[in-house]
Amino acid sequence: MSNVKVLPLLEPDDAVPCCPPLTAVALSEDDSVRMAAMFKALGDPVRLRLFSRVASHEGGEACVCDIQDVGVSQPTVSHHLKKLREAGLLTSERRGTWVYYRVEPSVLAMMADLLGAAR
């Protein structure tokens, strides 16, 4: 039995912003903790490369076997992908012996809204 948690994906239009844009109002403590975890996960160059490989992969989904060549060992790749999942940036699904990753579109929409320019 797999311990991989599969989350339902939301379309970007269905995303509910977690917080108002930074230019509109100051973040609450809870919102700042949540958003800091996401940005921290993307703050590592290997994680950012893995995230980019998943995001740019055909169909918006990538098998770990297709993205693991980022210059670190396979256990290190797994560690970084786990951090991206824990931050809510990726979802995963085990299919046979491989795990497939997908970018969580609702989270990207949320981050984009948060960083959106003042209107």
Contacts in CASP RR format, 6 or more apart in sequence:
PFRMAT RR
TARGET T0000
AUTHOR 0000-0000-0000
METHOD contacts of the structure
MODEL  1
MSNVKVLPLLEPDDAVPCCPPLTAVALSEDDSVRMAAMFKALGDPVRLRL
FSRVASHEGGEACVCDIQDVGVSQPTVSHHLKKLREAGLLTSERRGTWVY
YRVEPSVLAMMADLLGAAR
2 94 0 8 1.000
4 92 0 8 1.000
4 93 0 8 1.000
4 94 0 8 1.000
4 99 0 8 1.000
5 85 0 8 1.000
5 92 0 8 1.000
6 91 0 8 1.000
6 92 0 8 1.000
6 93 0 8 1.000
7 91 0 8 1.000
7 104 0 8 1.000
9 91 0 8 1.000
9 102 0 8 1.000
9 104 0 8 1.000
9 105 0 8 1.000
9 106 0 8 1.000
10 104 0 8 1.000
10 105 0 8 1.000
10 106 0 8 1.000
11 105 0 8 1.000
11 106 0 8 1.000
12 105 0 8 1.000
12 106 0 8 1.000
12 108 0 8 1.000
12 109 0 8 1.000
14 106 0 8 1.000
15 105 0 8 1.000
15 106 0 8 1.000
15 107 0 8 1.000
15 109 0 8 1.000
15 110 0 8 1.000
15 113 0 8 1.000
16 106 0 8 1.000
16 110 0 8 1.000
17 109 0 8 1.000
17 110 0 8 1.000
17 113 0 8 1.000
17 114 0 8 1.000
18 31 0 8 1.000
18 34 0 8 1.000
18 35 0 8 1.000
18 110 0 8 1.000
18 114 0 8 1.000
19 27 0 8 1.000
19 28 0 8 1.000
19 31 0 8 1.000
19 35 0 8 1.000
19 110 0 8 1.000
19 114 0 8 1.000
20 114 0 8 1.000
21 113 0 8 1.000
21 114 0 8 1.000
21 115 0 8 1.000
21 116 0 8 1.000
21 117 0 8 1.000
21 118 0 8 1.000
22 114 0 8 1.000
22 115 0 8 1.000
22 116 0 8 1.000
23 116 0 8 1.000
23 117 0 8 1.000
23 118 0 8 1.000
24 118 0 8 1.000
27 35 0 8 1.000
35 111 0 8 1.000
35 114 0 8 1.000
37 86 0 8 1.000
37 87 0 8 1.000
38 87 0 8 1.000
38 88 0 8 1.000
38 89 0 8 1.000
38 107 0 8 1.000
38 111 0 8 1.000
40 87 0 8 1.000
41 47 0 8 1.000
41 83 0 8 1.000
41 84 0 8 1.000
41 86 0 8 1.000
41 87 0 8 1.000
41 88 0 8 1.000
41 89 0 8 1.000
42 48 0 8 1.000
42 51 0 8 1.000
42 87 0 8 1.000
42 89 0 8 1.000
44 80 0 8 1.000
44 83 0 8 1.000
46 70 0 8 1.000
46 71 0 8 1.000
46 72 0 8 1.000
46 76 0 8 1.000
46 77 0 8 1.000
46 80 0 8 1.000
47 80 0 8 1.000
47 83 0 8 1.000
47 84 0 8 1.000
49 70 0 8 1.000
50 67 0 8 1.000
50 70 0 8 1.000
50 77 0 8 1.000
50 80 0 8 1.000
50 81 0 8 1.000
50 84 0 8 1.000
51 84 0 8 1.000
51 89 0 8 1.000
51 90 0 8 1.000
51 103 0 8 1.000
53 62 0 8 1.000
53 66 0 8 1.000
53 67 0 8 1.000
53 70 0 8 1.000
54 60 0 8 1.000
54 61 0 8 1.000
54 62 0 8 1.000
54 67 0 8 1.000
54 90 0 8 1.000
54 101 0 8 1.000
54 102 0 8 1.000
54 103 0 8 1.000
55 103 0 8 1.000
57 66 0 8 1.000
57 67 0 8 1.000
60 102 0 8 1.000
60 103 0 8 1.000
61 100 0 8 1.000
61 101 0 8 1.000
61 102 0 8 1.000
62 100 0 8 1.000
62 101 0 8 1.000
62 102 0 8 1.000
63 98 0 8 1.000
63 99 0 8 1.000
63 100 0 8 1.000
63 101 0 8 1.000
64 77 0 8 1.000
64 78 0 8 1.000
64 81 0 8 1.000
64 98 0 8 1.000
64 99 0 8 1.000
64 100 0 8 1.000
64 101 0 8 1.000
65 98 0 8 1.000
67 77 0 8 1.000
67 101 0 8 1.000
68 74 0 8 1.000
68 77 0 8 1.000
70 77 0 8 1.000
72 80 0 8 1.000
81 90 0 8 1.000
81 92 0 8 1.000
81 99 0 8 1.000
81 101 0 8 1.000
84 90 0 8 1.000
84 101 0 8 1.000
85 91 0 8 1.000
85 92 0 8 1.000
85 101 0 8 1.000
88 104 0 8 1.000
88 107 0 8 1.000
89 103 0 8 1.000
89 104 0 8 1.000
89 107 0 8 1.000
89 108 0 8 1.000
90 101 0 8 1.000
90 102 0 8 1.000
90 103 0 8 1.000
90 104 0 8 1.000
91 101 0 8 1.000
91 102 0 8 1.000
91 104 0 8 1.000
92 99 0 8 1.000
92 100 0 8 1.000
92 101 0 8 1.000
92 102 0 8 1.000
93 99 0 8 1.000
93 100 0 8 1.000
93 102 0 8 1.000
94 100 0 8 1.000
END
